[in-house]
Amino acid sequence: MIISELYAEHIGAIHKVEASAFESPWSEKTIEALINNECAKCFGCFVEGVLVGYIALEWVLDEGSLTNLAVMPSYRRQGIAEALTLKLLDFAKEKALQFVTLEVRVTNTPASNLYRKTGFQDVGVRKNYYSNPREDALLMTKYL
């Protein structure tokens, strides 16, 4: 397992991970905009040269937002999401961010448990944040 920064050459592979993980994946155009954003950073996990998971961070001034975390279903429960989250948090500290926030579906217990394990705290709920299906989001923050 190798974790490294992702670049434009990885857009197709990121989209493949997205499509395997989510019913409404981000488009390649959205991923391209993220990769080209100078206030964003993506890290990926490679197994035998294949991208199997990724995480994205965007920031404004000293505030960070974990915008997406996806791992291919066949690679879940192997510590990849945790390793990616810890890498993102290390980078956020290097950037001198004060905190990182995220939203997660209230029913996504495995994800919210992972975030708690890596130091995020529940700070609120965003009503009807998600669609397909309509669902609230749990707002979580990790102070650095």
Backbone as a ProteinNet text record, in pm:
[ID]
protein_1_A
[PRIMARY]
MIISELYAEHIGAIHKVEASAFESPWSEKTIEALINNECAKCFGCFVEGVLVGYIALEWVLDEGSLTNLAVMPSYRRQGIAEALTLKLLDFAKEKALQFVTLEVRVTNTPASNLYRKTGFQDVGVRKNYYSNPREDALLMTKYL
[TERTIARY]
84.9	0	89.7	69.8	145.6	47.1	69.1	-14.6	68.6	14	85.5	-12.6	40.2	-41.2	-93	-211.7	-271.9	-265.7	-256.7	-242.8	-342.5	-338.2	-430.3	-427.1	-313.1	-302.1	-383.2	-428.2	-504.5	-655.8	-702.8	-845.7	-932.2	-897.4	-975	-979.8	-867.6	-862.1	-943	-938.3	-1018.4	-1166.3	-1204.8	-1345.4	-1387.9	-1299.9	-1331	-1356.4	-1275.4	-1296.2	-1430.5	-1455.8	-1583.3	-1701.7	-1698.3	-1810.2	-1830.4	-1722.3	-1735.1	-1789.5	-1774.7	-1807.2	-1940.1	-1985.5	-2102.8	-2206.7	-2334.7	-2443.4	-2445.4	-2403.6	-2397.3	-2253.3	-2165.1	-2023.6	-1999.9	-1892.4	-1850.1	-1812.8	-1835.5	-1798.1	-1646.5	-1593.1	-1451.1	-1422.5	-1516.8	-1500.5	-1488.7	-1570.4	-1562.6	-1429.8	-1386.6	-1258.5	-1143.8	-1151.9	-1048.6	-1039.6	-1154.3	-1155.6	-1090.8	-1116.7	-1057.3	-905.5	-860.6	-716.7	-645.1	-710	-648.1	-664.7	-737.3	-759.8	-633.9	-577.2	-455	-479.1	-605.5	-640.3	-706	-654.5	-704	-587.9	-602.1	-501.4	-572.8	-531.8	-586.4	-473.2	-500.5	-406.4	-474.5	-395.9	-450.4	-374.1	-443	-381.9	-371.2	-250	-223.6	-185.8	-245.5	-210.2	-168.3	-43.9	12.9	-9	11.6	3.1	-136.7	-239.1	-377.9	-433.4	-495.8	-559.3	-683.7	-687.7	-800.6	-877.7	-824.9	-892.8	-831.3	-910.6	-856.3	-931.1	-868.8	-925.5	-892.6	-982.5	-963.2	-984.7	-900.9	-907.8	-911.5	-1001.5	-1001.2	-987.7	-928.9	-914.3	-932.4	-976.2	-985.5	-918.7	-817.1	-737.6	-687.8	-732.2	-684	-792.5	-895.8	-1006.8	-1009.4	-1008.3	-1008.9	-1140.5	-1165	-1284.7	-1244.8	-1271.3	-1252.4	-1373.1	-1349.9	-1461.1	-1503.7	-1411.2	-1448.9	-1346.5	-1397.7	-1315.9	-1386.7	-1315.4	-1375	-1272.8	-1318.5	-1236.7	-1319	-1255.9	-1326.1	-1378.5	-1501.1	-1562.2	-1475.7	-1405	-1325.6	-1200.2	-1169.9	-1051.9	-1089.2	-1215.9	-1259.5	-1221.8	-1221.2	-1190.2	-1047.3	-957.7	-816.6	-727.5	-788	-712.1	-679.9	-731	-699.6	-762.7	-889.2	-956.6	-890.8	-853.9	-787.3	-651.5	-574.1	-443.1	-456.2	-554.8	-577.2	-618	-704.8	-749.1	-633	-549	-433.3	-335	-316.7	-230.6	-286.9	-417.5	-482	-463.4	-481.8	-467.3	-323.7	-226	-84.7	-59.1	-112.8	-96.9	-164	-282.8	-355.4	-273.7	-207.6	-121.6	-3.7	55.8	167.2	123.5	-0.8	-55.7	-99.1	-83.4	-121.2	-271.2	-351.1	-495.5	-535.6	-639.1	-685.3	-776.4	-851.6	-941.5	-979	-1035.3	-1089.3	-1231.1	-1324.7	-1463.8	-1503.3	-1616	-1669.8	-1816.9	-1885.6	-2023.5	-2026.4	-2107.9	-2125.1	-2272.1	-2325.8	-2465.8	-2483.5	-2593.6	-2616.8	-2626.9	-2662.5	-2673.5	-2542.5	-2439.6	-2312.3	-2225.9	-2267.3	-2199.9	-2054	-2018.4	-1875.8	-1789.9	-1837.2	-1759.4	-1751.7	-1864.7	-1860.9	-1774.4	-1774.4	-1687.1	-1539.7	-1508.4	-1370.5	-1327.8	-1413.5	-1377.9	-1358.4	-1443.3	-1425.7	-1292.8	-1260.2	-1135.4	-1014.1	-1025.1	-912.7	-922.1	-1011.9	-1014.8	-1123.2	-1209.3	-1319.6	-1426.3	-1494	-1602.3	-1730.9	-1842.5	-1973.1	-1997.6	-2035.2	-2059.9	-2197	-2269.3	-2401	-2460.8	-2579.3	-2650.4	-2696.6	-2678.5	-2731.3	-2854.9	-2970.9	-3097.8	-3109.5	-3152.7	-3179.2	-3062.2	-2941.8	-2820.6	-2801.8	-2831.1	-2810.9	-2941.2	-2927.1	-3041.8	-3011.7	-3114.2	-3099.3	-3031.2	-3081.9	-3206.9	-3184	-3292.1	-3287.3	-3248.4	-3147.2	-3096.6	-3019	-3018.3	-2940.6	-2793.1	-2710	-2565.5	-2521.3	-2432.7	-2366.3	-2245.9	-2233.6	-2120.6	-2017.8	-1895.7	-1787.8	-1668.2	-1594.9	-1477.5	-1363.6	-1244.8	-1120	-1038	-1015.8	-932.9	-787.3	-705.6	-564	-484.2
-117	0	123.6	209.5	333.7	449.9	550.2	669.8	784.3	850	961.7	1064.3	1181.3	1289.5	1250.5	1297.8	1270.3	1395	1370.8	1477.9	1456.2	1544.8	1538.8	1403.1	1340.3	1209.3	1100.4	1128.3	1030.7	1051.5	1151.1	1184.3	1064	991.1	873.4	768.1	745	645.3	690.8	820.1	873.3	852.5	882.8	865.8	719.6	628.6	485.4	448	501.7	477.3	537.9	662.4	729.8	644.1	598	521.3	389.3	332.8	206.5	227.9	350.2	375.2	446.5	524.7	608.5	589.9	601.7	595.3	718	831.5	956.7	1008.5	945.5	985.4	1122.7	1185.9	1311	1284.5	1381.2	1369.9	1390.4	1348.2	1371.5	1521.4	1601.8	1747.8	1805	1755.7	1799.9	1758.2	1637.7	1588.5	1670.7	1702.2	1783.7	1921.6	1982.9	2113.5	2104.2	1996.7	1976.1	1962.8	1878.3	1855.3	1984.5	2069.1	2193.5	2311.1	2291.1	2396	2411.7	2531.5	2552.1	2550.2	2551.5	2540.3	2405.6	2302.9	2166.5	2069.9	1954.7	1849.7	1715.2	1624.5	1487.9	1390.2	1290	1181.9	1051.6	958.4	830.3	715.5	603.6	479.6	384.7	341.1	249.8	112.5	9.3	-129.1	-192.3	-236.6	-295.3	-203.7	-73.9	23.9	68.6	15.9	49.9	140.5	251.7	340.3	271.3	252.4	182.8	272	390.1	483.1	619.9	721.3	857	943.3	1055	1152.6	1291	1386.3	1522.5	1623.9	1726.5	1836.9	1967.1	2056.6	2193	2285.3	2404.2	2497	2640.7	2721.1	2865.4	2924.2	3006.8	3062.2	2948.7	2941.2	2835.1	2733.9	2725.3	2632.5	2526.1	2401.1	2291.4	2217.4	2154.7	2072.4	1942.7	1832.8	1701.7	1684.5	1695	1697	1559.1	1465.6	1331.3	1228.4	1111.1	994.2	875.2	802.5	685.7	573.4	452.8	332.4	229.8	165.2	61.2	-44.7	-92.6	-188	-309	-363.9	-484.7	-456.8	-329.5	-292.9	-231.1	-231.7	-173.1	-263.3	-202.6	-271.7	-327.8	-254.9	-293.5	-179.8	-77.1	34.9	144.5	132.9	231	366.2	368.9	495.5	565.1	489.3	548.2	605.7	530.8	578.8	706.6	711.5	831	949.5	925.9	1033.1	1088.1	1001	1045	1124.2	1081.5	1155.1	1294.9	1304.8	1434.3	1523.4	1469	1548.3	1594.3	1510	1551.6	1668.3	1659.4	1767	1894.5	1882.1	1998.3	2066.8	1989.5	2047.4	2120.2	2060.8	2125.6	2258.4	2266.5	2389.7	2488.7	2451.3	2534	2563.9	2466.7	2482.3	2469	2540.8	2536.4	2416.7	2378.5	2265.1	2212.8	2092.6	2030.2	1986.4	2019.5	1977.8	1880.9	1813.5	1722.9	1700	1652.9	1605.9	1459	1382.5	1240.9	1206	1117.9	1076.3	1024.8	1063.4	1019.7	867.9	800.7	654.6	583	658	595.9	575.9	480.1	452.3	412	325.5	293.6	417.5	510.2	631.2	721.5	745.1	834	773.4	642.6	577.9	595.6	583.9	606.5	749.1	845.5	984.6	1009.5	951.7	966.4	904	790	721.2	807.5	891.1	976.6	1116.9	1135.4	1257.6	1358.7	1328.2	1419.4	1408.3	1521.3	1525.7	1569.1	1514.8	1557.3	1700.9	1788.8	1927.9	1978.6	1900	1944.9	1855.3	1893.3	1818.8	1918.6	1884	1963.6	1890.1	1947.9	1885.1	1872.7	1755.3	1728.4	1765.7	1743.7	1780.1	1694.6	1566.8	1472.6	1447	1409.2	1363.9	1223	1155.1	1019	921.4	888.7	936.6	1063.8	1137.4	1258.4	1215.6	1284.6	1244	1358.5	1359.8	1458.1	1422.2	1524.2	1504	1533.6	1451.9	1477.1	1565.3	1678.4	1768.5	1733.9	1710.8	1670.5	1761.2	1786.9	1874.1	1813	1830.7	1792.1	1919.3	1960.5	2078.1	2035.6	2112.4	2079.5	2168.5
0	0	0	-100.1	-112.3	-119.2	-35.5	-38.3	-93.2	-195.7	-256.6	-309.9	-343	-398.1	-536.5	-568.7	-698.9	-786.6	-918	-1016.4	-1130.3	-1229.4	-1342.8	-1412.4	-1417.8	-1483.8	-1413.8	-1292.9	-1215.1	-1222.7	-1296.5	-1297.6	-1333.7	-1437	-1477.2	-1368.2	-1303.5	-1195.9	-1074.4	-1044.3	-933.7	-963.8	-1086.9	-1125.4	-1113.1	-1146.9	-1134.3	-988	-897.8	-755.1	-712.5	-754.9	-725.3	-768.7	-893	-948.9	-875.3	-821.7	-748.7	-607.5	-555.8	-415.9	-392.7	-491.4	-470.5	-579.5	-540.4	-638.3	-727.9	-675.1	-752.5	-749	-826.2	-821.3	-881.9	-838.9	-899.5	-1045	-1130.7	-1271.9	-1286.2	-1399.9	-1426.5	-1429.9	-1476.2	-1481	-1339.1	-1247	-1107.8	-1045.9	-1074	-1022	-1079.9	-1208.1	-1272.9	-1206.5	-1178.5	-1112.2	-974.3	-902.9	-771.9	-783.1	-873.6	-892.5	-930.1	-1009.4	-1057	-961.6	-851.7	-752.9	-667.6	-665.4	-588.1	-437.3	-396.6	-254.5	-226.9	-292.6	-272.2	-289.7	-227.1	-238.7	-232.1	-318.9	-319.5	-296.6	-216.6	-192.7	-230.1	-283.8	-323.2	-261.7	-250.5	-203.5	-321.8	-348.7	-458.2	-402.8	-459	-427.4	-558.7	-565	-686.4	-807	-785	-892.5	-931.3	-864.9	-897	-787.7	-828.1	-731.5	-676.2	-544.5	-481.8	-384.9	-357.8	-269	-279.8	-245.2	-244.5	-144.3	-112.3	-19.7	-72.2	-46	-95.5	14.8	14.2	108.5	30.1	69.6	18.9	138.7	117.8	227.8	181.7	278.2	262.5	385.7	363.1	472.6	561.4	687.2	776.9	811.8	725.5	748.8	639.6	678.9	582.8	578.9	464.6	446.4	377.6	444.1	382.8	290.2	159.7	65.3	18.3	15.8	-27.7	16.8	45.9	78.5	16.8	-66.9	-132.7	-140.5	-113.6	-126.4	-203.2	-300.4	-376.4	-279.8	-301.1	-207.1	-173.4	-270.2	-243.8	-160.3	-135.6	-55.7	78.6	112.7	239	356.6	474.4	599.7	602.3	532.8	531.3	581.2	640.2	694.5	594.4	471.9	368.3	399.6	434.8	465.3	584.6	684.6	801.2	761.8	684	640.8	556.4	468.1	387	474.5	571.5	660.6	741.5	792.9	870.7	783.1	658.6	565.3	541	520.2	499.5	621.9	740.4	862	881.9	848.9	855.8	761	639.4	543.1	594	650.5	703.6	813.4	897.2	1001.5	938.2	835.1	764.3	702.8	658.1	599.4	707.1	833.2	947.8	950.5	905.2	916.1	1062.6	1102.9	1241	1266.9	1163.8	1177.8	1039.8	1039.3	918.4	952.1	864.9	883.5	772.8	794.6	693.9	721.2	619	634.1	597.5	668.7	640.4	664.9	582.4	603.3	746.2	809.1	946.7	957.2	849.3	852	816.6	780.8	742.5	867.1	947.5	1074.4	1057	959.3	943.9	920	836.6	808.6	931.5	996.9	1114.1	1224.8	1239.2	1338	1301.5	1172.6	1127.1	1160.5	1130.1	1155.7	1304.9	1388	1533.4	1577	1520	1553.5	1521.1	1416.8	1377.5	1438.3	1535.3	1613.2	1580.6	1485.5	1454.2	1562	1587.8	1685.6	1615.9	1661.6	1610.9	1657.6	1562.6	1601.2	1556.6	1477.7	1435.5	1329.5	1283.9	1179.6	1074.4	947.6	837.1	785.7	807	768.7	616.7	572.9	430.1	339.2	385.1	310.7	185.6	198.6	87.9	13.4	-113.1	-191.5	-242.6	-290.8	-347.1	-252.4	-139.2	-79.3	2	24.9	108	248.7	301.8	432.9	497.6	629.7	703.8	698.5	718.5	728.2	870.5	919.9	1046.4	1014.6	1081.4	1064.1	1170.6	1125.5	1217	1196.2	1304.6	1297.9	1376.8	1322.4	1392.1	1407.3	1530.6	1557.9	1559	1491.6	1479.8	1573.2
[MASK]
++++++++++++++++++++++++++++++++++++++++++++++++++++++++++++++++++++++++++++++++++++++++++++++++++++++++++++++++++++++++++++++++++++++++++++++++

